[in-house]
Amino acid sequence: MTKRAAHLRHHPGQISFPGGKYEESDHSLQQTAKREAREEIGIPEEKIRIVGQLPELVTVSQFAVTPFLAFVESDYPIQLDHNEVDEVFEVPISFLLDRKKIYSGTFQLKNHRHKLFALSYKQHFIWGMTAQIIQSLQKQFINYNELV
């Protein structure tokens, strides 16, 4: 996970997964995800193996986000783009999948009710779209476990 640079115009200092907007040079949204991971934290694209895709999520400001799941080889040197990222850190998957760790609530904005998710890991407070992605991942694992 990354802590976004403090000087950014949007979501400064917030915790996020690497990612960003699709560019015309990207062949697919998977390519966008790999490119953004390389640009933001230096993971070479050949060290990333995408193994799944979560359902598309929509932000409060109506941006569509398509999360991908990937395995990343651990032997890569971290190279932060300090224009975008202040810090990178790992969170164990067992922590992310623990439903007891995530808070959920609702809020109203412009006459629309929205769900809010949040969790804390060490000194990091994870909320917003990042926590929504984690909740979506938890939901997929719960649905899978019910089928097996």
VOSEGU-938267 format. One line per 8 residues: number of its first residue (from 1); for each residue z, y, x of N, C-alpha, C. Coordinates in Angstrom, 3 decimals. Example, Ala and Ser with C-alpha at 12.3 -4.5 7.8 and 13.67 -1.06 7.14 Angstrom:
BEGIN
1) 7.800 -5.690 13.190 7.800 -4.500 12.300 7.800 -3.300 13.200  7.080 -2.250 12.850 7.140 -1.060 13.670 7.870 0.030 12.900;
end
This chain:
BEGIN
1) 0.000 -1.164 0.857 0.000 0.000 0.000 0.000 1.224 0.901  -0.390 2.351 0.322 -0.438 3.579 1.108 0.385 4.669 0.437  0.870 5.571 1.269 1.461 6.810 0.773 0.415 7.880 1.018  -0.041 8.503 -0.048 -1.106 9.496 0.058 -0.623 10.716 0.838  -1.529 11.343 1.560 -1.197 12.504 2.377 -0.605 13.621 1.513  0.370 14.317 2.072 1.091 15.355 1.337 0.219 16.561 0.997  -0.837 16.789 1.757 -1.672 17.979 1.528 -2.792 17.759 0.502  -2.937 16.544 -0.008 -4.020 16.267 -0.957 -3.839 17.048 -2.257;
9) -4.945 17.401 -2.862 -4.921 18.157 -4.117 -4.450 17.289 -5.286  -4.876 16.028 -5.304 -4.522 15.118 -6.394 -3.541 14.054 -5.900  -2.433 13.936 -6.584 -1.426 12.893 -6.336 -0.880 12.895 -4.904  -0.551 14.058 -4.335 -0.031 14.092 -2.965 1.291 13.338 -2.855  1.438 12.575 -1.775 2.675 11.864 -1.503 2.938 10.654 -2.375  2.050 10.353 -3.295 2.271 9.209 -4.178 1.839 7.909 -3.505  2.397 6.819 -3.998 2.078 5.487 -3.489 0.854 4.969 -4.236  -0.074 4.381 -3.483 -1.300 3.873 -4.110 -1.835 2.683 -3.330;
17) -2.764 2.002 -3.946 -3.570 1.021 -3.236 -4.742 1.776 -2.621  -5.307 1.277 -1.527 -6.535 1.916 -1.034 -7.600 1.855 -2.127  -8.387 2.886 -2.214 -9.442 2.900 -3.222 -9.990 4.288 -3.418  -11.035 4.371 -4.205 -11.646 5.666 -4.455 -12.887 5.537 -5.306  -13.649 6.610 -5.316 -14.822 6.691 -6.187 -16.017 5.921 -5.640  -16.771 5.373 -6.564 -18.040 4.712 -6.268 -19.006 5.750 -5.707  -19.725 5.368 -4.658 -20.768 6.223 -4.094 -22.103 5.515 -4.243  -23.162 6.283 -4.325 -24.489 5.691 -4.527 -24.869 4.714 -3.423;
25) -24.325 4.890 -2.224 -24.632 3.968 -1.127 -23.922 2.621 -1.281  -22.930 2.547 -2.168 -22.236 1.282 -2.428 -23.137 0.395 -3.281  -23.199 -0.878 -2.925 -24.020 -1.821 -3.687 -23.318 -2.302 -4.952  -21.982 -2.171 -4.969 -21.195 -2.659 -6.098 -19.810 -2.025 -6.031  -19.025 -2.230 -7.082 -17.643 -1.752 -7.057 -16.819 -2.509 -6.018  -17.167 -3.777 -5.769 -16.501 -4.522 -4.695 -16.760 -3.848 -3.354  -17.982 -3.419 -3.137 -18.330 -2.717 -1.901 -17.545 -1.409 -1.790  -17.374 -0.717 -2.907 -16.575 0.513 -2.918 -15.153 0.216 -2.455;
33) -14.560 -0.845 -2.989 -13.190 -1.210 -2.631 -13.072 -1.504 -1.137  -14.001 -2.265 -0.600 -13.977 -2.589 0.831 -14.181 -1.341 1.686  -15.136 -0.503 1.300 -15.413 0.721 2.064 -14.185 1.625 2.087  -13.554 1.795 0.944 -12.379 2.664 0.873 -11.226 2.121 1.720  -11.030 0.801 1.732 -9.985 0.214 2.573 -10.277 0.471 4.052  -11.540 0.382 4.425 -11.924 0.670 5.813 -11.703 2.142 6.134  -12.157 3.017 5.261 -12.047 4.450 5.520 -10.596 4.928 5.544  -9.771 4.438 4.630 -8.406 4.945 4.502 -7.435 4.357 5.514;
41) -7.523 3.046 5.761 -6.520 2.423 6.638 -7.120 1.552 7.734  -8.439 1.555 7.860 -9.083 0.920 9.002 -9.305 -0.572 8.920  -9.173 -1.179 7.753 -9.407 -2.623 7.659 -10.911 -2.872 7.708  -11.389 -3.606 8.719 -12.826 -3.914 8.762 -13.234 -4.723 7.529  -14.394 -4.412 6.995 -14.838 -5.064 5.759 -14.939 -6.578 5.898  -15.257 -7.068 7.092 -15.369 -8.521 7.277 -14.006 -9.215 7.259  -12.912 -8.453 7.321 -11.560 -9.032 7.258 -11.044 -9.094 5.816  -11.849 -8.617 4.862 -11.446 -8.564 3.452 -12.250 -9.593 2.663;
49) -11.526 -10.480 1.962 -12.200 -11.463 1.104 -11.735 -11.235 -0.333  -12.604 -10.669 -1.134 -12.265 -10.402 -2.534 -12.258 -11.722 -3.298  -11.145 -11.953 -4.025 -10.975 -13.224 -4.730 -10.859 -13.056 -6.242  -10.825 -11.817 -6.708 -10.710 -11.622 -8.145 -10.796 -10.164 -8.540  -10.856 -9.959 -9.830 -10.954 -8.615 -10.389 -10.055 -8.542 -11.609  -9.257 -7.504 -11.701 -8.426 -7.279 -12.876 -9.228 -6.507 -13.919  -8.781 -6.523 -15.155 -9.482 -5.741 -16.181 -9.488 -4.250 -15.831  -10.538 -3.583 -16.242 -10.642 -2.133 -16.024 -9.488 -1.426 -16.721;
57) -8.920 -0.436 -16.038 -7.839 0.375 -16.595 -8.323 1.818 -16.671  -7.795 2.565 -17.624 -8.198 3.962 -17.786 -6.976 4.849 -17.586  -7.131 5.874 -16.758 -6.037 6.799 -16.487 -5.831 7.744 -17.665  -4.701 8.443 -17.644 -4.411 9.441 -18.673 -5.514 10.491 -18.709  -6.092 10.800 -17.537 -7.164 11.802 -17.460 -8.549 11.194 -17.681  -8.580 9.950 -18.195 -9.815 9.275 -18.615 -10.728 8.815 -17.475  -10.162 8.531 -16.300 -10.934 7.906 -15.224 -10.795 6.393 -15.341  -11.888 5.678 -15.173 -11.862 4.213 -15.204 -11.570 3.691 -13.801;
65) -10.649 2.740 -13.714 -10.266 2.129 -12.441 -10.498 0.629 -12.559  -11.201 0.057 -11.587 -11.458 -1.382 -11.559 -10.747 -1.978 -10.350  -9.570 -2.597 -10.544 -8.824 -3.170 -9.418 -9.391 -4.527 -8.994  -9.434 -4.744 -7.684 -9.852 -6.025 -7.120 -8.692 -6.642 -6.362  -8.646 -7.970 -6.362 -7.671 -8.727 -5.582 -8.384 -9.270 -4.364  -7.701 -9.203 -3.222 -8.342 -9.667 -1.993 -7.311 -10.252 -1.045  -7.779 -11.174 -0.228 -7.020 -11.629 0.925 -7.514 -10.829 2.114  -6.575 -10.397 2.947 -6.923 -9.624 4.137 -6.363 -10.361 5.343;
73) -7.222 -10.616 6.325 -6.751 -11.233 7.562 -5.737 -10.294 8.200  -4.661 -10.864 8.716 -3.548 -10.036 9.187 -3.741 -9.448 10.581  -4.769 -9.842 11.283 -4.924 -9.407 12.678 -5.841 -8.192 12.820  -5.611 -7.181 12.029 -6.422 -5.972 12.158 -5.527 -4.814 12.614  -6.057 -3.922 13.424 -5.266 -2.750 13.815 -5.320 -1.699 12.703  -4.178 -1.182 12.323 -4.150 -0.150 11.292 -4.596 1.167 11.914  -5.570 1.789 11.272 -6.067 3.091 11.709 -6.093 3.998 10.488  -5.049 4.810 10.357 -4.945 5.675 9.188 -5.900 6.849 9.280;
81) -6.499 7.185 8.160 -7.213 8.449 8.026 -6.166 9.449 7.542  -5.634 10.251 8.466 -4.535 11.155 8.126 -4.953 12.270 7.172  -6.252 12.412 6.933 -6.691 13.345 5.895 -6.394 12.796 4.504  -6.220 11.468 4.402 -5.982 10.838 3.100 -4.644 10.117 2.998  -4.138 9.586 4.118 -2.989 8.679 4.083 -1.937 9.109 5.105  -0.669 9.170 4.661 0.440 9.453 5.575 1.077 8.182 6.113  1.012 7.103 5.335 1.738 5.888 5.708 1.096 4.684 5.040  1.190 3.532 5.697 0.772 2.270 5.098 1.945 1.302 5.234;
89) 2.162 0.482 4.213 3.248 -0.494 4.260 2.882 -1.679 3.382  3.525 -2.801 3.640 3.276 -4.016 2.867 4.422 -4.263 1.899  4.081 -4.802 0.748 5.058 -5.217 -0.252 4.787 -6.694 -0.526  5.801 -7.550 -0.414 5.566 -8.982 -0.661 5.050 -9.235 -2.076  4.125 -10.162 -2.192 3.559 -10.493 -3.506 4.647 -11.012 -4.441  5.653 -11.696 -3.895 6.750 -12.195 -4.738 7.497 -11.033 -5.396  7.610 -9.917 -4.696 8.241 -8.726 -5.266 7.360 -8.136 -6.367  6.062 -8.011 -6.080 5.145 -7.413 -7.052 5.040 -8.226 -8.336;
97) 5.180 -9.534 -8.233 5.041 -10.395 -9.415 6.346 -10.583 -10.188  7.448 -10.038 -9.671 8.747 -10.175 -10.331 8.839 -9.175 -11.487  8.746 -9.662 -12.697 8.738 -8.791 -13.882 10.038 -8.015 -14.043  11.122 -8.485 -13.412 12.404 -7.781 -13.514 12.405 -6.491 -12.694  11.465 -6.349 -11.798 11.425 -5.182 -10.908 10.716 -3.982 -11.530  9.977 -4.178 -12.601 9.151 -3.093 -13.143 9.792 -2.501 -14.403  9.796 -1.188 -14.468 10.294 -0.451 -15.629 9.098 -0.091 -16.502  9.289 -0.145 -17.808 8.221 0.317 -18.694 8.807 1.241 -19.749;
105) 8.014 2.207 -20.120 8.414 3.161 -21.143 7.171 3.782 -21.745  7.356 4.750 -22.613 6.222 5.448 -23.215 6.458 6.949 -23.136  5.371 7.688 -23.158 5.447 9.145 -23.253 4.283 9.625 -24.099  4.410 10.835 -24.596 3.364 11.392 -25.444 2.733 12.580 -24.738  1.400 12.611 -24.759 0.642 13.704 -24.164 -0.525 14.012 -25.083  -0.601 15.241 -25.545 -1.686 15.675 -26.438 -1.838 14.734 -27.637  -0.738 14.457 -28.295 -0.706 13.623 -29.504 -1.115 12.167 -29.275  -1.128 11.718 -28.040 -1.421 10.313 -27.727 -0.218 9.714 -26.995;
113) 0.164 8.516 -27.411 1.252 7.806 -26.726 0.658 6.984 -25.587  1.325 7.040 -24.450 0.874 6.319 -23.265 2.019 5.469 -22.736  1.679 4.291 -22.212 2.675 3.445 -21.548 2.810 3.901 -20.109  4.022 3.841 -19.610 4.320 4.217 -18.234 5.038 3.054 -17.569  4.640 2.738 -16.350 5.289 1.688 -15.577 5.748 2.283 -14.253  6.842 1.749 -13.717 7.354 2.238 -12.437 8.212 1.160 -11.795  8.284 1.188 -10.473 9.169 0.305 -9.735 9.490 0.942 -8.395  10.593 0.510 -7.806 10.990 1.004 -6.490 10.934 -0.134 -5.499;
121) 10.456 0.175 -4.307 10.477 -0.797 -3.217 10.960 -0.059 -1.976  12.123 -0.463 -1.488 12.771 0.220 -0.368 12.846 1.706 -0.706  12.316 2.574 0.155 12.406 4.014 -0.111 11.237 4.537 -0.942  10.365 3.671 -1.412 9.155 4.087 -2.112 9.300 3.942 -3.629  8.891 4.981 -4.352 8.854 4.948 -5.812 7.393 4.821 -6.220  7.073 3.747 -6.917 5.692 3.419 -7.289 5.564 3.610 -8.793  4.627 4.444 -9.201 4.468 4.710 -10.628 3.008 5.047 -10.911  2.741 5.449 -12.145 1.389 5.862 -12.509 0.410 4.697 -12.486;
129) -0.821 4.988 -12.095 -1.877 3.975 -12.097 -1.527 2.804 -11.182  -0.890 3.073 -10.051 -0.535 1.992 -9.125 0.398 0.992 -9.805  1.419 1.486 -10.486 2.334 0.593 -11.204 1.629 -0.084 -12.377  0.690 0.612 -12.984 -0.079 0.012 -14.089 -0.926 -1.154 -13.571  -1.487 -1.021 -12.381 -2.251 -2.116 -11.771 -1.328 -3.299 -11.495  -0.135 -3.019 -10.979 0.829 -4.091 -10.701 1.211 -4.798 -12.004  1.441 -4.040 -13.062 1.783 -4.640 -14.353 0.626 -5.489 -14.873  -0.595 -5.027 -14.677 -1.769 -5.798 -15.096 -1.850 -7.109 -14.316;
137) -1.549 -7.049 -13.033 -1.531 -8.260 -12.205 -0.463 -9.228 -12.715  0.732 -8.713 -12.999 1.795 -9.562 -13.544 1.345 -10.228 -14.843  0.725 -9.455 -15.691 0.258 -9.964 -16.985 -0.756 -11.091 -16.802  -1.660 -10.951 -15.845 -2.656 -11.994 -15.585 -1.976 -13.282 -15.126  -0.962 -13.166 -14.266 -0.266 -14.352 -13.789 0.527 -15.010 -14.902  1.124 -14.218 -15.775 1.863 -14.773 -16.909 0.905 -15.523 -17.822  -0.236 -14.920 -18.139 -1.229 -15.579 -18.994 -1.723 -16.870 -18.355  -1.950 -16.863 -17.049 -2.413 -18.057 -16.350 -1.353 -19.155 -16.420;
145) -0.098 -18.797 -16.161 0.981 -19.788 -16.169 1.169 -20.410 -17.546  0.883 -19.659 -18.593 0.990 -20.210 -19.944 -0.119 -21.218 -20.230  -1.255 -21.084 -19.544 -2.375 -22.008 -19.747 -2.201 -23.318 -18.980  -1.483 -23.272 -17.880 -1.367 -24.451 -17.021 -0.226 -25.333 -17.454;
end
